[in-house]
Amino acid sequence: MKKNVLTSLGVLGAIGILCLIFTPKEKLQIFIDDGKSKGEMKLVSSVLPIDYKNGYFYIKKNGYHENIMYFDYDSKKEVYLCNKPNCKHNSTVCSSYLDFKGANELFYSNDSLYFLDSSAKGDTIVASADGTVQSVNQKPSTLYKINLDGTEKQKVFTTPSGTRISMPYVINGNKLYGYLEKRELADKQDSSITATITERKLIVINLDTGKYEELKEGLYETLIGVYKGKLVIQEIDYLKDPNYFKDDTNAFLDNLYNSKTKIKLLDVETKKEEYIYEDIYKNMEKMQFYKDGIYIKGKNSKTLEYIDFSTKKKEVIKELPQSTMEISTIIDDKVLVYSYKDKEAHLGDAYYIDLATKEMKPFNLKDKNEYLVEILASNDDYYFVKLETILGEEYTTWAGTKTRKIIGIDYGLIKKADYWLSKENYIKMTSIK
């Protein structure tokens, strides 16, 4: 277990409006049809829906490499982000090709795509043939910028040696705010290796020049939203240093649950902080920021609560059927809550709550494997969803556990009303096999 527990929560703001057009020579062109993305402060996170109007960008694994792909809502087809005729899309000649084996952080801003080479986030662990384990300092993590038609990849920012940066971020025009961290690797008594975050600083990167500035220390902080032009930050104030407990998981968790969680705002211009709310961690274990406040649920609690940032007061939103429920997607003034049926994360009981009326209704959209149908993106009328994870045959891992490899994913569109009514009226996308 990682001793530095950091909660990666938040809602991804509007990311832009995209349109896909093909010329007769199959040359790919993508245009922005308004200026919505420029100068707007927004959270960029990999865990909640994004706002793509006419299509969906994502990174797809293809064997030992990856490609940037685009689903066009109009044609219902998946295409490579490549403008070269007859391209095989399997080498660096292709503009969609990524030889990073893990470059899974992709986002749109300022009329461009950005992605992080997350296959090289500082130190890695290497085991030699004789069983010796050592830390190897790889190349730093690097942020790249790419035109919307896939051309002109260029490095924007490279972290200092031995450091990494990863989502969530906050984008404001040509500035990116995020946490730069260092890790140390240590041997454990059972001959395994643990990674400990030893340093974490909030920085701001100029996406035009590639230069960065350190704003503040933030070892146990994470970005969770944006409110009135300020960064919303969650900070865990530990009773005791979490590294003190080493391999004593129960003691570590007891320390965590009884430590304080603090929610604060940071003015990036003046660097002044304003505390909004604090409570012990177990009373705020589940948390989602949305619009003007945070929705929280405590450990083993059935109560969904809301903290309004303008008043700094807490109110009860709804009593939930079960204490084990998770807070998932908050979108279009609706919050999805659900429980797992088993340890394999199959969907159990699920409901959505209309935040305007506080009315709670059953929700039952799951795929053939009984996993939640997940919203990946949205526009005015539709949600772009992951319809089904296609699994291969079951096999036994080196540790003796049973598992199944993911061999494909099906995607589709669904009208917003149908999604919340659990109606399986999907418009399926055609994927490239």
N, C-alpha and C positions, 0 to 999 in steps of 0.2 A: 504494500500500500504506500502511495506517495504520502510523505509526512507533511508536505505543504499543501493543504487543501485549499483550492481556489475555485470558487463557483463561477462557471461560465454561463451566465444568463443574460437575457436581454432580447429586445425586439429589433429586428433589422428594419430601418426606415426605408422610405421610397428610394429606389435605386435607379430609376430612369425609364425611359420609354423607347423601345427598340422596334425596328422594322427590318425585315429581311427581303431583299430583292435580288433576283437572278437576271443577269444579262444573257444574251443568246450564246455566249462562249462559256457559260457556266461559271463566270467570274462572280465571286461572292462580294456583295456590298451590304453593309448594315448602316443605317442612318438613325440619328436621333431626331425625333420630330417635335421636341420642345426643349426648353432650357431648364427643365425641372431639376436636373442633377447638379447644376452649377451653384456653388456658394451655399449649399444647404448642409447643415450640420446633421450627421446621421450616424447611427451605430451600424457597424458591419459585423455580423455574426454568422456562424455556420450552422446554427441550431434552429433557427426559426424562419418562417417564410419571407421571401423577398418580393419586390414589386417589379416584375418584368411585364410589359404590356403585350408585346407581340411575339415573344419567344423566350426560351430558357437556355442560358449558358451553363455548362457544367464540364467537369473533367471526368473522362471515362478511361478505365483501365483496359488496355488491349495487350494482353500477355505481359511482356516485360517492360513495356513503355506505356505512356498515357497520351491522350489526345484531348484538345479542347473541342467540345461538341456544341451544337446549337439545335434545339427543337423549335421549328417554326410552327406557330399555332395555326397559321392559315393553311399551309400545305399538309400539316399533320405529319411531317417527316423530320427525321434526325439527319443532320449534315455535319461534315467536318468543317471546322473554321479554317478553310483553306480556299485560296482563289486560283489554284493551279490546275489546269485541265489534265486528266489522266494521272493524277497523283495517287500513289499507293499509300500515302499517309503513314509510312513506317520508318522514316528517317528524318534527320534535321532539315532536309530539303523542304519538307512540308511545314507550313506555317502553324498547323494545329499540333504538331508533334512535340511532346515533352519527354525528355529523357531523364526524368527526375525521380520516378518510382515513389511518388508520394506528394506531388505538388497539388494538394487538394484544397488549397485556399484560393478561391477565385472570386473576384468581385468587380463590379462596374462602377466607375465614377469619372467625372470630368471628360466624357466622350471617349473613354478608353477602358479596356479591361486591364486588371491587375491580377497577378498571381504570385504566390510565395513558393519558392523552392523549399518545401518543408521536408525534403529527404535529407537535409543537412542542417539540422538545428543544433549546432554546437557539438558537444561530445557524443560519442556513440560507444557501444560496448562490443568488443571483439573477443571471441573465445578461440584459442589456438588448439591444435590437434592434441596437445598434451594436457588440455584442460585448464591451462592458465588463462585467466581473464584479465583484460587490461582496458583502459580507457584510451580511445584514439580521438584526437582533435581533428574533426573533419572541416571542410570548408564552411564558412559562416552561412547562415540562412540569407537568402537574397530575394528581394522584391523586384518583379519585372513588370514592365508596361508593354501593352500590345495594342495595335490598332484593331478596330472592331471587325475588320475583314481578315484578321490574322497576320497582317504584315508588320514589319519593323518591331520585332521584339527588342527591348532594350532594358538594361539594368537600371533600376531607379535608386536602390539602396541596398547596401551590404552591411550586415551587422559586424561589430568588432569580433575578433577571433575568440572562440569559446563562448559566444552568446547566441541567443535566439530571440525571435519575436514571432508571435502568432496571434490569431484572432482570440477575442473580439478587438476591433479597432473602432475609433471614431474618425470620420472623414469630415473636414470642413474646408471646402474649396481645394486648394493645393496642399493642404496640411493633413497629415495622418498622425493620430495619437494612439499609442499602444505601449505595452510593457516590454522592456528589454530585460532578459534574465540570464543569470549564470547558474550552472549546476555543478555539483560535485558527485562523483561516484564513490561508493564505499562498499567494502566487502561485509557480508553478514555472516553470522555463525554457521548458517546452513549452506555456505559456499555460493550463495546467490549474490546479486548486486542490487543495490538500491541507489536511486538518484535523488539528491536533495537540492532544492532551489536555495542558493545561498545569497543571491542578490537579485533585486527586481526594482527597476526604475521606470517611471513613466516618462516617455520621451515624445517629442513632436518631430516628425520628419517632413521636410519640404520636398514634395514629390517632383518639383521642377529641377531643383539643384542636387538632391540626394543628401543634403546636409541635415544633421539632426541636433537637437538640444535636449538636455536632461532637465525635466521639470521638477521632479520630486522622487523621494524614495517611496516604495510601495510594495514591500515584501509580501504582504498578505492582502493585497488589493486586486480588484478586477473591475473593468468597465462593464456597466450593465444598462446604460441608456444615456439619453440626452434630454435635458429639461431647460427650456428657456435659454438656450445658448451655452449651457454649462454641462460639464461631464458629470454623469451620475456614477458614483463609485461605491462598491461594497468593500468593506474592510473587516477582516476578522481580527479581533483583539484577543489573542490567546492568554489564558490564565498562566500557562507555562509554555515554554518553548516546545513545540510539537516534536522536535528531534530528540528531546530528553527521553522519550518513551521507547525509542528504538523499535524493537519487535513486539512490544506489548500492545497489541491492537486494542484490547478492551480499555486500557488506561488512556491510550491515545484518543479513542472516541469519547470517553467520559470527559476528557479535557476539552475536546472540540465542542461537544454539546453544551457545556457549561461556560464556554467563552462567549464574549460579546460579539454580535454582528452590528456594525455601524454603517449607516447609509449617509453619504455626504455628497455635496455638490462642490465642484472645483471650477472656479472662474479661470479660464486658461490665459486671460490677459493679465489679470492682477495676481494670479496664483493664490488667491484667498479661498479658503475652504469654509463651507457652511454645513453643519451637521443637521440632518433632517430627523433621524430616528435611530434608536438603538434598543436592542433586546438581547437576551441570550440566544445562542445559535439554535438550540433545539426548538425555540418558539418561532423561528423563521427559516426552518430547514428547507422548505420549498418556496421558491421566490421567482416572480416574473415582473419585470418593469413593463408598464404599458401607459403611454400618453403622459399622464400627469401624476403618476404614483406607482406603487408596487403592490402586487397581490401576493399574499403570503399564506402558508399553512405550516403549522408546527408539527414536530415529530409526534406521531400517534394521535394527531388532532383531527377532528371532523369539521373544523371551522375554517372556512375560506374568509380571509380578512383583507382589507384594503387600507393602505396608508396614503392619504392625500398630501402631496408635497406642499400645496399652498397653505393648508391649515396645520400640517404636521400631526394630524389626528388620525386615529385608527377606527374603522367601523367594520361591522360584520356584514359580509356579502351573502353567505349562504352556509347552512349546515349540510355537510356532505354525507352520503350514505355510509361511507367507510373511512376509517382513519388511515388506511394505506394508500389513498389515492394520490396520484401525481398531478401537478399542474402542467399542462402542455400548451398547445398553441393558443395565443390570444391574438385574435385578428377580427376585424370588422365588429368590434365591441362584443365578441363572444369568446368565452374561455372554455377550453376543453379540459375536463378532468376524467381520469380513468385509473383503473387498477390493473395489475398483471394477474393473469390466471395461474402462472407458474414461473419458474426460474428462467425459462426460455423466452420470457417477455411476450408471450401470447396475450392478446387483448382480453381482459376480463370485463367487468362492468364499466361502462363509460357513459358520460353525460356531458352536455354543454349547457353553459349558463349565459343567458342574455344579460349583459351588464346594464342595459338600459332598464329592463323590467325586473331583473334578478330572478326570472323564471328559469327553472332547470328542467331539461328534457332529455330523454334517453338518446344515446348515440351508438351506432352499430356498424360503422363502415370498417370492415377488415378484409384482408385479402384471403386467398385460398389457404394460406399457411397460418391464418388467424392472427396476423400482425396488423397494426393500425395502418389505415390508408393515410399516408402522411402528406400534408400540404407543403410543397416546395416553393411555389411562387403564386402570385395572383395578379389579376388585372381588374378592370371595373366589373366584369361579369362572371369570370371563371377562376377556378383554382387549377393550377397545374400540380398533379399529384403523382406519387409513386404508387402504381396500381398493385404490383406484385413483385416480390423478390423470388426469383426462380432458383431453387436449390438443387444441387446434385445429389448423388447417392451418399448415404451416411458412411463415415469412416471413423477409425479410431486414431486419435492423435498420439504423439510420443508420450504424453502424460497419462494415456489410458482413458481419456474422455471421448465420448461420442459427439461428432459434429458433422455438419454438411457444408460443402463449399458453395458459395454464391456463384452461379454460372450465368446469370442474366437478371435484368430488371426491366419491367414493363412500366410505361408511363402513359398518362392521359390527361385530358381536361374534364372538368365537371362543373356544371353551373353551381354557383355559390348556394343557392336555395336548396338544390338537390343534395349537396354535401351535408348540410346541417339536418336535412330530413332523412339522411341515411339512404337515399335512393341511388342505386347503382347505375345511373344513366351516364356512363363514361363515353367520351370521345377518345378512342385509343390512338396513340402515336405509333408510327411505323419506325422501328429502330433498325439501324444498320447492324447486321449480324457479322 
